[in-house]
Amino acid sequence: MRENLREKDRLKDFLENHPYNLAYKFVDSVNLDLGIYFEPMRNYLDLAYVGTISIGTPPQEFKVIFDTGSSDLWVPSIYCSSPACANHNVFNPLRSSTFRISGRPIHLQYGSGTMSGFLAYDTVRFGGLVDVAQAFGLSLREPGKFMEYAVFDGILGLAYPSLSLRGTVPVFDNLWKQGLISQELFAFYLSKKDEEGSVVMFGGVDHSYYSGDLNWVPVSKRLYWQLSMDSISMNGEVIACDGGCQAIIDTGTSLLIGPSHVVFNIQMIIGANQSYSGEYVVDCDAANTLPDIVFTINGIDYPVPASAYIQEGPQGTCYSGFDESGDSLLVSDSWILGDVFLRLYFTVFDRENNRIGLALAV
């Protein structure tokens, strides 16, 4: 979406009207030996990772973000009147023999925009899993530019049920309740630059995707996948999160998001300058010279090299991988560790033990 807006010279307006606001986010195969279900995801320019699901009988296909920063599933419907729906796959309830309507209106608000529609139930399939009678949203309106330029149709949330629509059971919880997976966990491997190779796995962990041991961190609040972070440092000096802060592990966020004043200081340290579009541009050579920025979590260092936090766009311009949250985060010193971080570290989301596992991705 960011790339498409940038090409159309509309990014500046979009970013001004839609500051990032987390507070509002209120391989199709099976490894039978390991009991793991794999859903491959396509990597769009290191900005979004999109998998394919189907809904209904017979199946209707949709491209979705598997998003650990929200808990609801929704896709566009044939009844949607917004321009965004004209550019995306839409669900037709009349073509599904297993469709059931609730009639309940819903409204979801994300960092980038909103969706209004109604609640329904149907069979959802992905990665060899068949989730029956799953609650999901069908959009009637997707106002603004939220989805118009997006490379995906909808969103499949994987955060805690406490973040979901009242009275509904999220997709992952239904997989577990229906006995479809043998372990109450899922994991992400996000490729770097390569369009293919990214995967979300359910019910187990394929150890070939990481090296060393998984370092387990307790979830500090069961809403988002939230943990306590010790500090953020460079060259041994703390540059953010001094004395500790909260961080949210969010596969649906492209960048590293933090408090405005702190991120502004980091942009100055790495030599980033704000462009006309509102993004921070960095000299591409800096990717080879700047030091690592180290995120320390539960006493363990997770270095993010400059080659990861400086991203080259299609036109050869390089952008900072940091972005400001404004004053919107639930806790003033909270961070969101998005795909810039997750490309480096294979991540396991363990609901049974309410913990997050991190290991160096291979």
N, C-alpha and C positions, 0 to 999 in steps of 0.2 A: 504494500500500500504506500509506504514511504517513497519507494523508488518511482512508482507510477505518478505520485503527486509531484515529485521533484521534476520529472521529465515534462510535466504539463505546467510547470512553474506555479503550482498551487500549494506547495508545501508550507510556505510561510503563513498563509492565511489559515490553513488547517491547524498548524501547531499553535497558533495564537488562540484559535477558537476551541481547541481541544487539548488543554494541558493535561499531562499524564496524571491520572487520579485513581490510585489503587483503591481508595476507600469506597468507591462506587462499584467495585467488582463483587458489593454486598450481594515387502516381505509378507504377504498374506499367507502365513504358514504356521504350523504347530510343531514344536519339538516334543514328540510323544515321550521320549526317554526322560526328559526333564520336566514334563508337564507344563511347558511354557508356551504361551500363545503370542505370536509376533505380529505386529502391524507395522509395515514399512511406512516411512514418511518421506516426502519429497522436500528437499532443502531448497527454498527460494532465496538465493543470494545471501545466505547466512542471516536472513531477516525473519523468516517464518518456516516452520516445519509442519507439513500438512499431510494427514493420512486420509484414507478413504473408508467411509462406513456406508452401510445401506440401511434403509428404514422401510418397513412394510412388506406385504406379500402380494405379488412378487416384489423383489427388492428394488428400491429407487436409490441411486447412488449420490453421495455428497462428499465434498472435500471439507474436512474439519481440522481445526487446531485442537490437539489434545493438550488441554490447558490446566496446569496445576494451580493456577491463580483464580479459578472459579469452579463452581460445582454443578452447573446446569448444562443440559444438552438442548440445543435449538438449531433449527434450519429454516430457510425461507419457505413460504407456502405459496401456492398458486393464487391466493387471495391477497398477496402483498402488493401494495400500490406504489411503493418507493422505487426510484430509479435503480437502486442497488439490486433489487430483485430481478430486474430485467437482464442483468449481467451474470446471474448465477443460477445454479440448479434449484428448482423449486419442488416441494413435495405436494403431490396430488392425493388427498385422502380418498377420493372416489375410486382410485385404482388399487387400493389396498384392502384385502379381505379381512385383515387382522386389526385394522384401525379402530380406535375407540376415542371418542371426543369427551372432554370434561366440560368444555364451555367456559372454563374459568379464565378470565383475562390475566395476562402476566405482563410485567414490565421489568426488563433487565438493563442495568446501566454498567458500562465498562469504562476503562480508562480512555477509550477512543470514541465512545458514542453509546447509543441506546438501541434497544429493540423492544417493540411492543407487539403483542400477539395473544395467542391463547394456548392453553395446555391441552395435550392429547397423550394417547398411549398407543404404542405399536411395538413390533419386533425390530430390534436393532442388531445388526450383524457387523462384525469386524474381526480380523485376525483369526478366523476360525471359531469365534465365539458367537453364540446365538442367545441374546438377552431378550426374553419375552416380556410383554406388557410393561415396557419401559416408558416412564413419563418423559415427555420432551416438549419443547416449545415450538410453535409454528409462528413465524413472524407475519404480521399484517403491515407493520410500518418499520422501516429502518431509516430514520430521518438523517439528514446531513450526509457527510461523505464517509461515515464510519465504514460501510461495507462496499461502497460503489467501486473502489479501486482495489479491493482485497482479492488475494489469490485463493481464498477459501470461501466456502458457502456459509458455514456455521461454526459453532464452537461446542466441544465436548469437554465439560469441566471435570476435573479429577481432584479437587480440594475436598475438605471435610463436609459431611452432610449439614453441619450447622450453618454453612454458607449457601445452601441450596434453597430453592423455593419451598416455602412452608408446606408440609404435608406430602412432599415428593421424596422419592428415594433415588439418589444419583446413580449413574451407570455402574461405577465400580462397586458400590454397595450391593446392587442387584446381582452382579456377577458372583459375588461372594455368597449372598443369600440363596441364590439358585443353585449353588454347589458346582459352579462351572470352573472354578479355579481351586487349586489345592493349597496355595499359600495366599494369605491376604496382603499381597503387595504387588507393585508394578515398578518398572524401571525404564529410564530413558538413556539412549545413546544418540547424540547429535553429531552429525558429520561436520567437518570443516570444509567449506567451499564446494565439496562434491555434492551434486544434486541427489545422488543415490547413497544408500548405506545407513541412513538414520532409521531408528526403530524404537517403538515403545513396546515393552513386553509385559505380559500379565501372568501372574500365578507362579513366577519363579525368576531366577536370575541366571543369565548366561554369562559365565565367568570369562569367556573369550573376549568380551568387550572392554575389559579393564585389566590393569596390571597391579600387582601388590594386593594388599588387603583393603576391604571396605572399612572406612572409619565411620562409626555410628554416632550420630548426634541426636539427642532427644528433641522431640517437637516441644516447643515452649508454649504454644497456644494452638489448640485444635480447631482451627478455623481455616486459615491458609496453612500451607506447609511452612511453618515459621520456626526459626531456631534462634538461639542466642549466639551472637558473634563477638569475639574478643576485641578485634581491632582491624584497621586497614592501614598498611604501612608501605613505605618506599625507602629503600636504602637503610632499613633499620629504624626509620623515624615514623612515628604514627602520624598519618595525614587525615584520618577520619575514624569515627567510631571509637574515640578515645575513652577508655574506661568501660567499653562494651556497649552493644546496641542490639536491636532485633533485625533479623533479615528473613526475607520470604523467598523461597525457591520457586521460581515461576517460569515454566516452559513457554507460557504465552506472552512473555515480554522479551523483546529482542536485546535490550541493552542492560547496562548496570545503572540502576536508578537510585538516587539518594537525595538527601535534603539539599535545597537550592544553594545555600551559602557554602556548604561543604563541597558539593560538586563543582561549583564555580572555582573554588581554590584549586581543585584537582585539574580543571581545564587550564588554569594558569600554569600549574606545575609542568604539564605535558606540552605547553605551548599551543593550545587550541585557541582559535579565534572564531567568534560568532559570524556566520555568513548571513547574507540577505535572507535566506530561508529560515533563519533562527537556529540552524544546526551549528555544531562546532566543528570546524575544519582544522586538520592537522597536516603539517608537512609530512609527506609519505616516507621520507628518509628517516623520520623519527622512530618508525617501527623497528629500525635496526639499531638504534642508539639509546633509546630511553630504557630505564630499568624496569624490572617487574614491579607490579603492584600486588602486595601480598595480603590476602584475606585470611585472618587467623580465626579458626572456628574450633571450639572445644580443645584448645591447646595445640592444634595442628595447623601448619601453614599451607595455604593453597595459593601458590603464585599464579598471577595472570600476566604473561609477558606482553610487551608493547605490541608485538605482532598480533595479539588477540584483542587488545583494547583499542587498537587503531585499525579501522576497517576501510578497505579500498572499495569505492563505488565503481559502477560500470564505466564511468567516464574518466577514471583515473584520479579522481579527487578522493582524498582520505578523510575520514570522519572519526571523531572521538566516539568510543563505545560507552561513554558516560552520558547520562541525561538527568535533568533536574526534576524532582517530584513536586516542586512548589511546596505549599503547606498542606498537601492533601493526604499525606501518609497517616495511618492510624496512630502511629507513635512518631513523635517529631524527629527522632534520630533513626528511624527505620530505613532499611535498604531493601531493594528488590534485586536479587541475583538472577538475571535473565540468561538468555542464550549465550552471551559473551562468556560467561562463567561456565555454563553447562556444556559447552562444546569441549571444554578441557577436562571436565570431571563427570564420569559416569555416575548416575544418581539413582538410588533405590528409595522408593517411598513405601515404608513398611507400616501399614495400618494396624496390624496385629499388636505391634510393640510401640506404636507411636514414635517412630524414629526415622531418621534420614541417613542413608548410607552414601558416602562419597569415596570415590577412588579415581586414580588417574586413568582417563580414557585412552584406548589404544587406537 
